[in-house]
Amino acid sequence: MTADTTEPEEYAAGTAERRREQRGWYFYDFACSVYSTSVLTVFLGPYLTSVARAASDAEGFVHPLGIPVRAGSLFAYAVSASIVVAVLVMPLVGAVADRTGRKKPLLAAAAYLGAAATAGMFFLAGERYLLGAFLLIVANASLAVSMVLYNAYLPQIAEPDERDAVSSRGWAFGYTSGALVLVLNLVLYSGHDSFGLTEGEAIRICLASAGVWWGAFTLVPLRRLRDRHVRADGGERAGSVGSGWRQLRATLKDMRRHPLTLSFLLAYLVYNDGVQTVISQASVFGSEELGLDQTTLITAVLLVQVLAVVGALGMGRLARTHGAKRTILGSLAVWTLILAAGYFLPADAPVFFYCLAAAIGLVLGGSQALSRSLFSHLVPRGKEAEYFSAYEMSDRGLSWLGPLVFGLAYQLTGSYRDAIISLVIFFVVGFALLARVPVRRAVEEAGNPLPERI
């Protein structure tokens, strides 16, 4: 086991130095969020599918490694494969980061591998569907690994009473950059003829620009964040691969000693799966059930990004008064109302869909930001990266369950309205599980100081 390496004085570091690190930390969200927005949510899915269809046989299949795959399924399968890769790598990286205390070099490696893969999507043309699938797997897995390391800095750069606000500002920075780059991308995409570009060339530039943005702004956190030195136990070389796996096994055993932390993770796994499924399936619901065009859907995504900034900051302020747990519970109630409203939305009515997107934006950023800050209080000191690897696995590693429920509901009923309302179960169950977690006792059992409001 690793010694308790984060001394209490870390929390009491000079205010100016701590603020400097916090501002640098915000900028990693600013750097990488453009990938999630422009690449994963808007452009890559349809474009990679079109590339795969161009390479498909008469029956609509491509054959990666000799395996028949429907061209329309390639994007989903590549995303699933990236999750598998991330789940295998995240715990090891977290263990090595805590064992060595060198989060920053690992963050740099993951960030620039992902940024390079994203920039390489410029070459995704013709029938290069295998290249596209490979780059997607690398970029998506790299993002997940980098977020483990990024999130693990939060308890080291913010005092307990600051974390809700700091976490919320990080999400706000991310949504701001996502909205800004999406606006620029849409200008290029919609006016590609006036720029002398084909539609495919414009999309490839949008994809690659997200990688360049990711890499460029990652320089800010790498300059401002600092590593904390650790004292390795025993004679084993800290950070070796073997010691990393042994530390991982020790961490899994250690987590059983913190059942309240695990209870929060279970609640987060359930309700966050609902959140991610609503986001990923909203465009399908809008196009297939409500008959909305692509311009409306993309504009709605932009609206979500803009209002998520307001929501993240606003819910951060609410948490100061009511505590993070109560504020998250309130957001889950709002999510349930959103799904109920979605069930009754009329078709061919963009205004109502925009209202729904606005409501999603207002609770999306805050529920995610406060979940992260609340979890940071439940992590034993010196084990931040390892525990946040479990958190990130809850965020990404089991995110297949919500889409499965959505797909099964549609398959059984033939209605996307029934499919969208089926997701209510994730928010109801998540609410019930989170409500049962005594967070004050969980913080004390993790050995951390209690914030004034939690």
N, C-alpha and C positions, 0 to 999 in steps of 0.2 A: 504494500500500500504506500501511496505517496504521503509524505508528511504534510501537515497543515501548513501550506507555504504562503498563503496570503495573509499577511499580518494585519491587524486592525488598523495600523497607521496608514495602510493603503487608502482606507476610506477617508482619512483625514489629511490627505495630500493637499498641498497648497491650492487654494481656490483657483488662482489663475491657471496653474498647470492642469488642474482637473477640467476646467472649462475649455482649455485648448484641446485636450484629448477628446472631450465630448463633441466639439465642433468638427474635429477630424473624423470621429466615428460616424456622425450623421452623413458624411459625404460618401460612405460606402453604399448606403441605401440610395443616395443620389446617383451613384455610378451604375449599380447593377439593376435597378428597377426598370430601366429602359428595355432590358432583355425580356423581362416578364410581360411588359405591356406591349411593345411594338412587335417583338419576335414571337413570343409564345401565344399571346392572346389574339393578335390581329393578323399578322402576315404569313407566318411560316406554315401553319396548318393547311390553308387552301393552296399555297404555292407548292409545297412539297407534294401534296396530293396530285396537283396537275403535272408535276415532273414525273411522278410514279405512273400516272395514267399514260403519259407519252411513251413510257418504256414498257407498258403492259402488253400482254398477248391478246388474242382475239376474245378471250373470256374475261379480260380485265384483271388478270393476275400478273404480278411480278414474282421473281424467283430468287430472292436473296439466299445465298448458300444452298440453292436448290430447293428451298422451302416455298411452296405456293402461298402467296399472300395477296389478298385483294388490295388493289392500289389505294382504295379509299380507307383502308385500315392501317396503312403504313405509319402514318403520323401517330396514331394512338399507340401502336405497338412500340414505336421508338420512344415515346414518352414513358411507357411502362418499363422498357428496358433501362432507361436512364435512372428510374427510381430504384430498380434492383441494384444497379452499380453503386448508386449513392448510399443505399442502405448497407452495402458491404464495406464501403470505404469510410463512411462518417464515424463510426465508433472507433476505428483504429486511429484516424486523424485526431479525434478528440482526446484519446488516451495519450498519444504522443505529445500533443500540445500541452497537456497538463503535466506530463512527466518531465518535459524539457523546459517548460515556461516560454517556449518560442512560438507563440501564436502568429506573430507577424510574418515570418518567412513562409509559413504554411498558408496563411491568408493570401499572400502575394502569389504563391504558386497556383493555388486554386483559382484565384481571380483572373490571372493572366492566361491560364489554360482555357478558361471559359470564354474570355474576351477574344482570344485568338481563334477559337472554334467558331464563334459568332461572326467575326470578321471574315473568316474563310467561307461563309455562306454566300459571299459575292460570286463565288465560282460555281454555285449551284444552278446549272443551266442544262438545257437539252434533256438528256435521259439519266442524269447523274443522281438518281434517287438514293443509291447506296451511300454516296458522299453526304447527301443531305441527312440521311438517317444517322450516320456516324457522327457528324458534327452536332446534331441535336442531342444525341446521347452524351457526348463529351461536355457540351455547354451546360446542359441541364443538371448533370451530375456534379459538375464543377461548382455551379451556383449553390447547390444544396450543401456541399462540403464547405464552401466559403462562408455560408450563413451560420454554420455551427461555430466557426471561429469568431465571426463578427459578433454574434449574440453573446458569446462567452466573455466578451470584454465588458458587457453592461454592468455586472456587479463589481467590476474593478475600477470603473471610471465614474461611477455615480454612487453617492451616499444613499442609504435606504429610502429616505424621504424624497429624493430627487428622481427615482427611477421611472415612475409613471410618466413624468413630464419629459425626461430624456428619451425614453422609448417612444413616446408619442411624436416627439420632434423628428426622430429618425424616420418613422413611417411617413411623416409629412414631407420630409425631404425627398423620400423615394417617390411618393405620388406626384410631387411637383415636377421632378425630372421626367417621370413617365408621361405626364400630360404635355410638357414642353416638347419633348422629342416626338411624341405622337402628332402634335400639331404640325411640326416641320415635315414629318414623314407624309402626312396627309396632303400637305401642299405639294410636295414632290410627286406623290402618287396620282393625285387628281389632275395635276397639270403636266403630266409627263410628256405629252405631245409638244407643248410649248418649250420644254427643255431639250427637245430632240432625242427623247428616250422612248423605247418601247415600254409597255406595261411591265414586262418581265425584268427589264433592266432597272426600272424604278424600284421594284420590289427588292431586287438584289442589293441595291444601294441602301435602301432602308434597313435591310437586315444587317449589312456590314457596318453601317454607321452606328448601330447599337453596340457592336463589339468595340469599335473605336472609342465611343463615349465611355463604355465600361472600363476600358483600360486606362484612358486618360484621367478620369476622376478618381480612380483607385489610388493614384499617386498621393492624394491629399491624406487619406487615413494612414497610408504607409509612412508618411513623413511625421505625422502627429501622434499616432499611437505608440506606446512603448511596451516592451515585454517586461514581465516580472520574473526575477530570478527565483529558481526553486532549489531546494536541497534534496538531492536524490537519496533514497534509503538504500542501504546495503552496498555491495560492491558491483552490482550490475550497472552497465553503462546506461545512463538515462537516455531515453529516446530511441534505443535500438528497437528493431521491428519485433523481436521476441519479447522484450519487456513491454512494448505497447500492447501486444495481445494479452500478456499476463495481467497488465493493468486493467484492460477491458474486462477480463473475467472477474477480477477483483471488484471492479465498479458495479458489474451486474449483481454480484453478491451484496455489495454495499447498499445498493438501491433498495434491497429488501428490508434494510434496517430503517428505511424512511418511507413507511407505507403511506403517509399522508401526501408526500411528494408524488408517489406513484398514483394516488387517487386523483390528484389534480391532473396528472398527465393523461389518465384515462378519460376524464371529463373533457379535457382539451382535444384529445384524439377524436371524440365523438362529435362535438359541436363544430370543430374546425373542419372536419370532413364535410359537414353540411355546408359551411361557408364556401369551401373550395368547389364543391359541386354546383352550387348556385352560380358562382362566377363562370365556371367552365361551360355550363349548359345553358346559360341565359341567352346566348346568341342563337343556339339551336331552337330554343323555345320561341324566341322572337321571330325567327325566319319561318319555321315550319308551322307553328301554331297560330301566330299572330299575323303572318304574311307581311312582315316588314322588310324593306330593302336593305342592301349592304350599307348604304350611306347612313341610314338611320341607326343601324347597329353600331357602326364605328363611332358615330357621334355620341351614342349612349355610353360607350366605353370611355370616351374622353370626359364626359360629364361625371362618370364614376370617379375617375382619377382626380378631377378638380375638387369635387366635394369630399373625397376621402381625406384631403389635406385638412379641410375645415373640421371634418368629423374626428380625425385623430387628435387635433389640438383641443377641440371642444370636449371630447370625452376625457382627455387628460386633465382638464380643469375640473370636470365633474368628479373625477377620482380623488382630487384633493379634498373635496368636501364629503363625499359619500364612500370613499374607498374603492380600490380597484375591483374587488370581488363583486360588490353590489352594482357597480357600473357595468361590468361584463354581464351580469345576470339581466340587467335592464336591456342591454343590447341584444341578448338572445331572445327576449320577449319581442323586441322590435323585428328581429329576423323572422320570427314566427308570423307576425302580422304581415310582413312583406310577402311571404309565400301565400298566405291566404288571399291577399290582394291580387297576386299574380294569377291565382286560379280563376278569378272573376274578370281579368282584364279583357276588354273587347278587342276583337281582331281589327286590323287596319286602322289603328288609332295610335299614331306615334306619340302624341302628347301624354297619354296615360303611361306608355312604356317609359318615356323620359321621367315621369314622376316616380315610377318604380326604381329606375336607375339612380335617381337622386337620393331616394331613401336608402338604397344599398350603399351608395358612396358615404353617406353620413355615419353609418354604423360599421362599415368595413374596416377602415383604418384604425378606429378606436378599439374595436374588439380584438384585433390582432396585436396592437401595440400594448394594451393593458395586459393581455395574456402573457406576453413576453416579460413585461416588468414584474408581474405577480410571480411568475415562475422563478425569476432571478432571486427572489427572497427565499425560495425553498431549496436552493442549491447549497450543499456544504462547501465551505471555502476550500479552495485549492483543487476543486473538481469541476470547475465551471464548464470547460470545453467538453468533458465527458458527459456531463448531465445535459448540456445543450445539444449534444449529438442525439441523445434520446428524445429530446424535445423536437428536434428537426425531423427525426424519424417519425414521430407522431404527426408532424406537419405534412410530411411527404411520403414516408414509407408505407403508410396504410391508406393513402388517399384514393384507393381504388374502390372502396366499399360504397361510397356515395354514388359515383357514376354507375356502379353495378345495380344498386337499388333503383336509380332513375331509369336505367335501361330495361330492367325487368318489369317495372311498372308500366312503361310504354309498351313493351312486348305483350303483356297480359291484357292491357286495356285499349291499346291503339290511340291513346290520348296523351299528349304532352302536358295537358292540364293536370291529369291524374298523376303523371310522373313528377311534376314540380311540387304538387301538394304532398307527395309521399316523403319528401325531404323534411317535412315538419318533425318527423320522429327523431332526427338527429339533434334538433334544437331543444325539443322537449326532454329527451333523455340527457343531453349534455347539461341542460339547466338543472335537472334533478341531481345529477352527479356532482356538479360544482357546488350546489347549495349545501350539500352534505359535508363538504371539506372544511374543517375548522382551520382556517388559514393562519390565524394567530398562533395556534398550537403547532402548526406545521413549520412556521418560521422558527419558533423556539427550538423544536426538535432538530432542525437543521443547524442549530448553533449560530443563528444570525440575529442581529439586533432588530427589534421591532420598529417599523416606521410608525409615525403618529396615526396615519390612516392606512388601512389595508383591507 
